[in-house]
């Protein structure tokens, strides 16, 4: 068994999981379906929380009891939790910039932002895995939050899996906008990457967050994955950033929900089990990378600069969700330049099946021909 779910408390633990999963699915729908929802979730609430966090640490430094005994201060004080919260929130904001064409969100170069911010999020976890291996290889150490962690080969293998997972992100510039501008679409991020990522991330939480893994390693991963594979094709990475950010906010405010309540469910925290899970994650990511290289060779493309999954079922389904070009032109910001609009139209007019190796080249008007 991977988790300590048994006895009289099992029903509460399962109910807690269902509440978290359902809450994340509904919160994601609220955030993605309207501009106001996104602004509230990723600008308004994080701004208020930042003021609250600063107040806690300032008052704790002054020796005030309410701050020194605050659950956020005592149980969620590691660098990892704050790094993850703000990196995920930055991702949510950046994705809204792309789908609503705010500021640099309407430029071609900013399309690489999703790759960059996801890579940063993965590297945060990779560093945390390696931290455990360095601190306590073959033994245990206690985190600043009082959690006992094992260090060993499982951390090393999963850290390597995370690095490979970054290389499994393909078609960096293949970013599109869905109907009604509800979603930022990344059609080339298909089930191949999603499954490899989920296995790696589950393993990370299992290795390093044994008191939270039941929720952040299972419910938090399944919420965006089920949405991305069923009703929000091509929008998985937006789902992931949105749900991760909101879960991190919740945990910073109410850490004892997962740590010490009737809903708490720890992993078995066994290094032998951790090793098996890590090897599965590493194997899955090696297999995903090998398949991507096969696809790239078959299509004759650079899998990072161009799309590697053109013509596949999931890719086509995501591309068919693109907003119609007239709608995009009608809702394009007034600040968009003719060159930016021409580039947007060119990519949006590509067939749903995609065009292997397509790269937009601006056509300069010959003024002398007038």
VOTIDO-150989 format. One record per residue (C-alpha): residue number from 0; residue in one letter; x, y, z. Coordinates in steps of 0.1 Angstrom, whole numbers. Example, Ala and Ser with C-alpha at 12.3 -4.5 7.8 and 13.67 -1.06 7.14 Angstrom:
2
@nr: 0; rest: a; x: 123; y: -45; z: 78 $
@nr: 1; rest: s; x: 137; y: -11; z: 71 $
This chain:
370
@nr: 0; rest: x; x: 0; y: 0; z: 0 $
@nr: 1; rest: x; x: 13; y: 35; z: -9 $
@nr: 2; rest: x; x: -7; y: 54; z: 17 $
@nr: 3; rest: x; x: -18; y: 48; z: 53 $
@nr: 4; rest: x; x: -55; y: 47; z: 45 $
@nr: 5; rest: x; x: -72; y: 21; z: 67 $
@nr: 6; rest: x; x: -91; y: 18; z: 99 $
@nr: 7; rest: x; x: -118; y: 40; z: 112 $
@nr: 8; rest: x; x: -103; y: 71; z: 96 $
@nr: 9; rest: x; x: -103; y: 58; z: 60 $
@nr: 10; rest: x; x: -137; y: 72; z: 52 $
@nr: 11; rest: x; x: -127; y: 107; z: 62 $
@nr: 12; rest: x; x: -94; y: 104; z: 43 $
@nr: 13; rest: x; x: -113; y: 93; z: 11 $
@nr: 14; rest: x; x: -139; y: 121; z: 17 $
@nr: 15; rest: x; x: -110; y: 146; z: 21 $
@nr: 16; rest: x; x: -95; y: 134; z: -12 $
@nr: 17; rest: x; x: -129; y: 138; z: -30 $
@nr: 18; rest: x; x: -134; y: 173; z: -16 $
@nr: 19; rest: x; x: -99; y: 184; z: -27 $
@nr: 20; rest: x; x: -103; y: 169; z: -62 $
@nr: 21; rest: x; x: -138; y: 183; z: -67 $
@nr: 22; rest: x; x: -128; y: 217; z: -53 $
@nr: 23; rest: x; x: -98; y: 219; z: -76 $
@nr: 24; rest: x; x: -118; y: 210; z: -107 $
@nr: 25; rest: x; x: -145; y: 236; z: -99 $
@nr: 26; rest: x; x: -119; y: 263; z: -90 $
@nr: 27; rest: x; x: -101; y: 257; z: -123 $
@nr: 28; rest: x; x: -133; y: 261; z: -142 $
@nr: 29; rest: x; x: -140; y: 294; z: -124 $
@nr: 30; rest: x; x: -105; y: 307; z: -131 $
@nr: 31; rest: x; x: -104; y: 297; z: -168 $
@nr: 32; rest: x; x: -139; y: 306; z: -180 $
@nr: 33; rest: x; x: -138; y: 344; z: -174 $
@nr: 34; rest: x; x: -112; y: 371; z: -172 $
@nr: 35; rest: x; x: -126; y: 382; z: -139 $
@nr: 36; rest: x; x: -122; y: 347; z: -124 $
@nr: 37; rest: x; x: -86; y: 346; z: -134 $
@nr: 38; rest: x; x: -79; y: 381; z: -121 $
@nr: 39; rest: x; x: -94; y: 372; z: -87 $
@nr: 40; rest: x; x: -75; y: 339; z: -84 $
@nr: 41; rest: x; x: -41; y: 349; z: -97 $
@nr: 42; rest: x; x: -38; y: 387; z: -90 $
@nr: 43; rest: x; x: -62; y: 396; z: -62 $
@nr: 44; rest: x; x: -59; y: 366; z: -38 $
@nr: 45; rest: x; x: -21; y: 363; z: -42 $
@nr: 46; rest: x; x: -16; y: 400; z: -36 $
@nr: 47; rest: x; x: -37; y: 398; z: -4 $
@nr: 48; rest: x; x: -18; y: 366; z: 7 $
@nr: 49; rest: x; x: 16; y: 383; z: 1 $
@nr: 50; rest: x; x: 6; y: 411; z: 25 $
@nr: 51; rest: x; x: -5; y: 385; z: 50 $
@nr: 52; rest: x; x: 27; y: 364; z: 47 $
@nr: 53; rest: x; x: 49; y: 395; z: 51 $
@nr: 54; rest: x; x: 29; y: 405; z: 82 $
@nr: 55; rest: x; x: 34; y: 371; z: 97 $
@nr: 56; rest: x; x: 72; y: 372; z: 93 $
@nr: 57; rest: x; x: 76; y: 408; z: 104 $
@nr: 58; rest: x; x: 55; y: 402; z: 135 $
@nr: 59; rest: x; x: 73; y: 369; z: 142 $
@nr: 60; rest: x; x: 106; y: 388; z: 140 $
@nr: 61; rest: x; x: 92; y: 412; z: 166 $
@nr: 62; rest: x; x: 83; y: 382; z: 189 $
@nr: 63; rest: x; x: 45; y: 385; z: 186 $
@nr: 64; rest: x; x: 29; y: 352; z: 198 $
@nr: 65; rest: x; x: 1; y: 352; z: 171 $
@nr: 66; rest: x; x: 28; y: 351; z: 144 $
@nr: 67; rest: x; x: 52; y: 328; z: 161 $
@nr: 68; rest: x; x: 24; y: 303; z: 166 $
@nr: 69; rest: x; x: 7; y: 308; z: 132 $
@nr: 70; rest: x; x: 4; y: 275; z: 113 $
@nr: 71; rest: x; x: 18; y: 291; z: 81 $
@nr: 72; rest: x; x: 49; y: 301; z: 101 $
@nr: 73; rest: x; x: 54; y: 268; z: 119 $
@nr: 74; rest: x; x: 43; y: 243; z: 93 $
@nr: 75; rest: x; x: 48; y: 259; z: 58 $
@nr: 76; rest: x; x: 81; y: 278; z: 62 $
@nr: 77; rest: x; x: 104; y: 260; z: 37 $
@nr: 78; rest: x; x: 118; y: 277; z: 7 $
@nr: 79; rest: x; x: 102; y: 250; z: -16 $
@nr: 80; rest: x; x: 66; y: 259; z: -7 $
@nr: 81; rest: x; x: 70; y: 296; z: -13 $
@nr: 82; rest: x; x: 90; y: 290; z: -45 $
@nr: 83; rest: x; x: 63; y: 267; z: -58 $
@nr: 84; rest: x; x: 34; y: 290; z: -48 $
@nr: 85; rest: x; x: 48; y: 320; z: -66 $
@nr: 86; rest: x; x: 62; y: 301; z: -96 $
@nr: 87; rest: x; x: 28; y: 285; z: -102 $
@nr: 88; rest: x; x: 11; y: 318; z: -98 $
@nr: 89; rest: x; x: 35; y: 334; z: -122 $
@nr: 90; rest: x; x: 26; y: 307; z: -147 $
@nr: 91; rest: x; x: -11; y: 314; z: -143 $
@nr: 92; rest: x; x: -6; y: 351; z: -149 $
@nr: 93; rest: x; x: 16; y: 345; z: -179 $
@nr: 94; rest: x; x: -9; y: 322; z: -194 $
@nr: 95; rest: x; x: -36; y: 348; z: -190 $
@nr: 96; rest: x; x: -13; y: 373; z: -207 $
@nr: 97; rest: x; x: -10; y: 350; z: -237 $
@nr: 98; rest: x; x: -47; y: 342; z: -240 $
@nr: 99; rest: x; x: -59; y: 377; z: -234 $
@nr: 100; rest: x; x: -30; y: 393; z: -253 $
@nr: 101; rest: x; x: -19; y: 415; z: -224 $
@nr: 102; rest: x; x: 13; y: 435; z: -229 $
@nr: 103; rest: x; x: 41; y: 412; z: -242 $
@nr: 104; rest: x; x: 15; y: 383; z: -244 $
@nr: 105; rest: x; x: 7; y: 393; z: -279 $
@nr: 106; rest: x; x: 43; y: 389; z: -291 $
@nr: 107; rest: x; x: 57; y: 358; z: -308 $
@nr: 108; rest: x; x: 88; y: 356; z: -285 $
@nr: 109; rest: x; x: 66; y: 354; z: -254 $
@nr: 110; rest: x; x: 51; y: 321; z: -266 $
@nr: 111; rest: x; x: 82; y: 304; z: -251 $
@nr: 112; rest: x; x: 70; y: 315; z: -217 $
@nr: 113; rest: x; x: 50; y: 284; z: -209 $
@nr: 114; rest: x; x: 81; y: 262; z: -215 $
@nr: 115; rest: x; x: 103; y: 285; z: -194 $
@nr: 116; rest: x; x: 79; y: 287; z: -164 $
@nr: 117; rest: x; x: 72; y: 249; z: -165 $
@nr: 118; rest: x; x: 109; y: 242; z: -167 $
@nr: 119; rest: x; x: 115; y: 265; z: -137 $
@nr: 120; rest: x; x: 87; y: 247; z: -117 $
@nr: 121; rest: x; x: 102; y: 213; z: -125 $
@nr: 122; rest: x; x: 137; y: 225; z: -116 $
@nr: 123; rest: x; x: 125; y: 237; z: -82 $
@nr: 124; rest: x; x: 114; y: 201; z: -74 $
@nr: 125; rest: x; x: 145; y: 186; z: -89 $
@nr: 126; rest: x; x: 167; y: 208; z: -66 $
@nr: 127; rest: x; x: 145; y: 197; z: -37 $
@nr: 128; rest: x; x: 150; y: 160; z: -46 $
@nr: 129; rest: x; x: 188; y: 165; z: -48 $
@nr: 130; rest: x; x: 187; y: 184; z: -15 $
@nr: 131; rest: x; x: 173; y: 153; z: 3 $
@nr: 132; rest: x; x: 199; y: 131; z: -14 $
@nr: 133; rest: x; x: 228; y: 154; z: -3 $
@nr: 134; rest: x; x: 215; y: 160; z: 32 $
@nr: 135; rest: x; x: 209; y: 124; z: 42 $
@nr: 136; rest: x; x: 219; y: 98; z: 16 $
@nr: 137; rest: x; x: 210; y: 64; z: 30 $
@nr: 138; rest: x; x: 195; y: 79; z: 62 $
@nr: 139; rest: x; x: 169; y: 104; z: 73 $
@nr: 140; rest: x; x: 167; y: 142; z: 80 $
@nr: 141; rest: x; x: 141; y: 164; z: 94 $
@nr: 142; rest: x; x: 129; y: 193; z: 74 $
@nr: 143; rest: x; x: 123; y: 228; z: 88 $
@nr: 144; rest: x; x: 86; y: 219; z: 90 $
@nr: 145; rest: x; x: 93; y: 188; z: 112 $
@nr: 146; rest: x; x: 88; y: 162; z: 85 $
@nr: 147; rest: x; x: 111; y: 132; z: 85 $
@nr: 148; rest: x; x: 125; y: 125; z: 50 $
@nr: 149; rest: x; x: 147; y: 97; z: 36 $
@nr: 150; rest: x; x: 175; y: 105; z: 13 $
@nr: 151; rest: x; x: 190; y: 81; z: -13 $
@nr: 152; rest: x; x: 190; y: 68; z: -48 $
@nr: 153; rest: x; x: 153; y: 74; z: -51 $
@nr: 154; rest: x; x: 159; y: 112; z: -50 $
@nr: 155; rest: x; x: 187; y: 109; z: -75 $
@nr: 156; rest: x; x: 167; y: 89; z: -100 $
@nr: 157; rest: x; x: 137; y: 111; z: -97 $
@nr: 158; rest: x; x: 158; y: 142; z: -101 $
@nr: 159; rest: x; x: 172; y: 128; z: -133 $
@nr: 160; rest: x; x: 137; y: 120; z: -144 $
@nr: 161; rest: x; x: 127; y: 156; z: -139 $
@nr: 162; rest: x; x: 155; y: 169; z: -160 $
@nr: 163; rest: x; x: 145; y: 145; z: -188 $
@nr: 164; rest: x; x: 109; y: 156; z: -184 $
@nr: 165; rest: x; x: 120; y: 192; z: -193 $
@nr: 166; rest: x; x: 134; y: 179; z: -225 $
@nr: 167; rest: x; x: 100; y: 161; z: -232 $
@nr: 168; rest: x; x: 83; y: 195; z: -237 $
@nr: 169; rest: x; x: 80; y: 199; z: -275 $
@nr: 170; rest: x; x: 67; y: 226; z: -299 $
@nr: 171; rest: x; x: 76; y: 255; z: -276 $
@nr: 172; rest: x; x: 61; y: 281; z: -299 $
@nr: 173; rest: x; x: 30; y: 262; z: -308 $
@nr: 174; rest: x; x: 7; y: 282; z: -285 $
@nr: 175; rest: x; x: -29; y: 290; z: -296 $
@nr: 176; rest: x; x: -60; y: 306; z: -281 $
@nr: 177; rest: x; x: -93; y: 287; z: -277 $
@nr: 178; rest: x; x: -128; y: 298; z: -284 $
@nr: 179; rest: x; x: -140; y: 327; z: -262 $
@nr: 180; rest: x; x: -103; y: 331; z: -251 $
@nr: 181; rest: x; x: -110; y: 306; z: -223 $
@nr: 182; rest: x; x: -78; y: 286; z: -226 $
@nr: 183; rest: x; x: -43; y: 289; z: -237 $
@nr: 184; rest: x; x: -37; y: 259; z: -259 $
@nr: 185; rest: x; x: -5; y: 239; z: -263 $
@nr: 186; rest: x; x: -15; y: 212; z: -287 $
@nr: 187; rest: x; x: 19; y: 195; z: -288 $
@nr: 188; rest: x; x: 17; y: 188; z: -251 $
@nr: 189; rest: x; x: -1; y: 155; z: -255 $
@nr: 190; rest: x; x: -6; y: 125; z: -233 $
@nr: 191; rest: x; x: 30; y: 115; z: -238 $
@nr: 192; rest: x; x: 43; y: 144; z: -218 $
@nr: 193; rest: x; x: 13; y: 145; z: -194 $
@nr: 194; rest: x; x: 17; y: 109; z: -182 $
@nr: 195; rest: x; x: 55; y: 112; z: -179 $
@nr: 196; rest: x; x: 51; y: 144; z: -160 $
@nr: 197; rest: x; x: 24; y: 130; z: -137 $
@nr: 198; rest: x; x: 45; y: 100; z: -128 $
@nr: 199; rest: x; x: 76; y: 121; z: -121 $
@nr: 200; rest: x; x: 57; y: 147; z: -100 $
@nr: 201; rest: x; x: 39; y: 120; z: -81 $
@nr: 202; rest: x; x: 72; y: 105; z: -73 $
@nr: 203; rest: x; x: 86; y: 139; z: -62 $
@nr: 204; rest: x; x: 57; y: 144; z: -37 $
@nr: 205; rest: x; x: 60; y: 108; z: -25 $
@nr: 206; rest: x; x: 97; y: 112; z: -19 $
@nr: 207; rest: x; x: 96; y: 147; z: -3 $
@nr: 208; rest: x; x: 61; y: 155; z: 9 $
@nr: 209; rest: x; x: 49; y: 124; z: 27 $
@nr: 210; rest: x; x: 23; y: 142; z: 47 $
@nr: 211; rest: x; x: 8; y: 159; z: 16 $
@nr: 212; rest: x; x: 13; y: 134; z: -12 $
@nr: 213; rest: x; x: -22; y: 119; z: -9 $
@nr: 214; rest: x; x: -36; y: 152; z: -20 $
@nr: 215; rest: x; x: -8; y: 170; z: -40 $
@nr: 216; rest: x; x: 5; y: 138; z: -55 $
@nr: 217; rest: x; x: -29; y: 123; z: -65 $
@nr: 218; rest: x; x: -59; y: 146; z: -63 $
@nr: 219; rest: x; x: -39; y: 177; z: -75 $
@nr: 220; rest: x; x: -24; y: 158; z: -104 $
@nr: 221; rest: x; x: -56; y: 140; z: -115 $
@nr: 222; rest: x; x: -77; y: 172; z: -115 $
@nr: 223; rest: x; x: -59; y: 189; z: -144 $
@nr: 224; rest: x; x: -51; y: 156; z: -162 $
@nr: 225; rest: x; x: -87; y: 144; z: -163 $
@nr: 226; rest: x; x: -98; y: 179; z: -176 $
@nr: 227; rest: x; x: -70; y: 180; z: -201 $
@nr: 228; rest: x; x: -77; y: 145; z: -215 $
@nr: 229; rest: x; x: -115; y: 148; z: -216 $
@nr: 230; rest: x; x: -131; y: 182; z: -220 $
@nr: 231; rest: x; x: -101; y: 207; z: -222 $
@nr: 232; rest: x; x: -79; y: 192; z: -249 $
@nr: 233; rest: x; x: -47; y: 211; z: -253 $
@nr: 234; rest: x; x: -53; y: 231; z: -221 $
@nr: 235; rest: x; x: -36; y: 207; z: -197 $
@nr: 236; rest: x; x: -7; y: 230; z: -188 $
@nr: 237; rest: x; x: -30; y: 259; z: -180 $
@nr: 238; rest: x; x: -51; y: 235; z: -159 $
@nr: 239; rest: x; x: -20; y: 224; z: -141 $
@nr: 240; rest: x; x: -7; y: 259; z: -133 $
@nr: 241; rest: x; x: -41; y: 271; z: -121 $
@nr: 242; rest: x; x: -48; y: 242; z: -98 $
@nr: 243; rest: x; x: -13; y: 241; z: -85 $
@nr: 244; rest: x; x: -13; y: 277; z: -76 $
@nr: 245; rest: x; x: -47; y: 275; z: -59 $
@nr: 246; rest: x; x: -37; y: 244; z: -39 $
@nr: 247; rest: x; x: -5; y: 261; z: -28 $
@nr: 248; rest: x; x: -24; y: 291; z: -16 $
@nr: 249; rest: x; x: -48; y: 268; z: 3 $
@nr: 250; rest: x; x: -20; y: 249; z: 19 $
@nr: 251; rest: x; x: -1; y: 280; z: 30 $
@nr: 252; rest: x; x: -33; y: 292; z: 48 $
@nr: 253; rest: x; x: -46; y: 258; z: 61 $
@nr: 254; rest: x; x: -16; y: 235; z: 64 $
@nr: 255; rest: x; x: -32; y: 213; z: 91 $
@nr: 256; rest: x; x: -59; y: 201; z: 67 $
@nr: 257; rest: x; x: -33; y: 178; z: 52 $
@nr: 258; rest: x; x: -9; y: 176; z: 81 $
@nr: 259; rest: x; x: -30; y: 169; z: 112 $
@nr: 260; rest: x; x: -68; y: 166; z: 108 $
@nr: 261; rest: x; x: -93; y: 138; z: 103 $
@nr: 262; rest: x; x: -85; y: 141; z: 65 $
@nr: 263; rest: x; x: -48; y: 137; z: 69 $
@nr: 264; rest: x; x: -33; y: 106; z: 51 $
@nr: 265; rest: x; x: 5; y: 101; z: 51 $
@nr: 266; rest: x; x: 24; y: 80; z: 27 $
@nr: 267; rest: x; x: 41; y: 49; z: 41 $
@nr: 268; rest: x; x: 74; y: 68; z: 38 $
@nr: 269; rest: x; x: 94; y: 37; z: 31 $
@nr: 270; rest: x; x: 127; y: 41; z: 11 $
@nr: 271; rest: x; x: 122; y: 8; z: -7 $
@nr: 272; rest: x; x: 88; y: 18; z: -19 $
@nr: 273; rest: x; x: 102; y: 53; z: -29 $
@nr: 274; rest: x; x: 129; y: 36; z: -49 $
@nr: 275; rest: x; x: 104; y: 15; z: -69 $
@nr: 276; rest: x; x: 83; y: 46; z: -76 $
@nr: 277; rest: x; x: 114; y: 66; z: -87 $
@nr: 278; rest: x; x: 125; y: 39; z: -111 $
@nr: 279; rest: x; x: 90; y: 38; z: -127 $
@nr: 280; rest: x; x: 91; y: 76; z: -131 $
@nr: 281; rest: x; x: 126; y: 75; z: -146 $
@nr: 282; rest: x; x: 116; y: 47; z: -170 $
@nr: 283; rest: x; x: 85; y: 65; z: -181 $
@nr: 284; rest: x; x: 104; y: 97; z: -189 $
@nr: 285; rest: x; x: 132; y: 78; z: -208 $
@nr: 286; rest: x; x: 105; y: 61; z: -228 $
@nr: 287; rest: x; x: 87; y: 94; z: -235 $
@nr: 288; rest: x; x: 119; y: 111; z: -246 $
@nr: 289; rest: x; x: 128; y: 82; z: -269 $
@nr: 290; rest: x; x: 94; y: 83; z: -285 $
@nr: 291; rest: x; x: 97; y: 121; z: -291 $
@nr: 292; rest: x; x: 131; y: 115; z: -308 $
@nr: 293; rest: x; x: 114; y: 89; z: -330 $
@nr: 294; rest: x; x: 86; y: 113; z: -339 $
@nr: 295; rest: x; x: 111; y: 141; z: -346 $
@nr: 296; rest: x; x: 132; y: 119; z: -369 $
@nr: 297; rest: x; x: 101; y: 106; z: -387 $
@nr: 298; rest: x; x: 88; y: 141; z: -394 $
@nr: 299; rest: x; x: 123; y: 156; z: -399 $
@nr: 300; rest: x; x: 117; y: 184; z: -374 $
@nr: 301; rest: x; x: 134; y: 200; z: -344 $
@nr: 302; rest: x; x: 110; y: 188; z: -317 $
@nr: 303; rest: x; x: 115; y: 219; z: -295 $
@nr: 304; rest: x; x: 114; y: 246; z: -322 $
@nr: 305; rest: x; x: 86; y: 228; z: -342 $
@nr: 306; rest: x; x: 58; y: 205; z: -333 $
@nr: 307; rest: x; x: 65; y: 168; z: -329 $
@nr: 308; rest: x; x: 29; y: 155; z: -326 $
@nr: 309; rest: x; x: 12; y: 170; z: -357 $
@nr: 310; rest: x; x: -15; y: 148; z: -371 $
@nr: 311; rest: x; x: -20; y: 128; z: -339 $
@nr: 312; rest: x; x: -54; y: 124; z: -324 $
@nr: 313; rest: x; x: -48; y: 147; z: -293 $
@nr: 314; rest: x; x: -30; y: 173; z: -314 $
@nr: 315; rest: x; x: -59; y: 176; z: -339 $
@nr: 316; rest: x; x: -85; y: 177; z: -311 $
@nr: 317; rest: x; x: -67; y: 206; z: -295 $
@nr: 318; rest: x; x: -62; y: 225; z: -327 $
@nr: 319; rest: x; x: -99; y: 222; z: -335 $
@nr: 320; rest: x; x: -106; y: 241; z: -303 $
@nr: 321; rest: x; x: -88; y: 272; z: -316 $
@nr: 322; rest: x; x: -109; y: 304; z: -318 $
@nr: 323; rest: x; x: -119; y: 314; z: -353 $
@nr: 324; rest: x; x: -96; y: 340; z: -369 $
@nr: 325; rest: x; x: -124; y: 366; z: -373 $
@nr: 326; rest: x; x: -131; y: 364; z: -335 $
@nr: 327; rest: x; x: -94; y: 368; z: -327 $
@nr: 328; rest: x; x: -92; y: 398; z: -350 $
@nr: 329; rest: x; x: -123; y: 413; z: -334 $
@nr: 330; rest: x; x: -110; y: 409; z: -299 $
@nr: 331; rest: x; x: -73; y: 416; z: -305 $
@nr: 332; rest: x; x: -60; y: 445; z: -284 $
@nr: 333; rest: x; x: -58; y: 478; z: -301 $
@nr: 334; rest: x; x: -21; y: 480; z: -293 $
@nr: 335; rest: x; x: -13; y: 449; z: -315 $
@nr: 336; rest: x; x: 9; y: 459; z: -345 $
@nr: 337; rest: x; x: 2; y: 448; z: -381 $
@nr: 338; rest: x; x: 32; y: 425; z: -379 $
@nr: 339; rest: x; x: 19; y: 408; z: -348 $
@nr: 340; rest: x; x: -16; y: 404; z: -363 $
@nr: 341; rest: x; x: -2; y: 389; z: -395 $
@nr: 342; rest: x; x: 18; y: 364; z: -375 $
@nr: 343; rest: x; x: -12; y: 355; z: -354 $
@nr: 344; rest: x; x: -34; y: 350; z: -384 $
@nr: 345; rest: x; x: -8; y: 328; z: -402 $
@nr: 346; rest: x; x: -5; y: 304; z: -373 $
@nr: 347; rest: x; x: -43; y: 303; z: -366 $
@nr: 348; rest: x; x: -50; y: 295; z: -402 $
@nr: 349; rest: x; x: -29; y: 263; z: -401 $
@nr: 350; rest: x; x: -50; y: 231; z: -407 $
@nr: 351; rest: x; x: -60; y: 212; z: -376 $
@nr: 352; rest: x; x: -37; y: 184; z: -386 $
@nr: 353; rest: x; x: -8; y: 208; z: -384 $
@nr: 354; rest: x; x: 20; y: 214; z: -409 $
@nr: 355; rest: x; x: 53; y: 196; z: -400 $
@nr: 356; rest: x; x: 82; y: 220; z: -396 $
@nr: 357; rest: x; x: 61; y: 251; z: -402 $
@nr: 358; rest: x; x: 78; y: 284; z: -394 $
@nr: 359; rest: x; x: 62; y: 317; z: -400 $
@nr: 360; rest: x; x: 83; y: 341; z: -422 $
@nr: 361; rest: x; x: 71; y: 377; z: -424 $
@nr: 362; rest: x; x: 67; y: 390; z: -459 $
@nr: 363; rest: x; x: 81; y: 425; z: -464 $
@nr: 364; rest: x; x: 60; y: 447; z: -487 $
@nr: 365; rest: x; x: 79; y: 460; z: -517 $
@nr: 366; rest: x; x: 73; y: 497; z: -515 $
@nr: 367; rest: x; x: 90; y: 503; z: -549 $
@nr: 368; rest: x; x: 63; y: 482; z: -566 $
@nr: 369; rest: x; x: 36; y: 508; z: -558 $
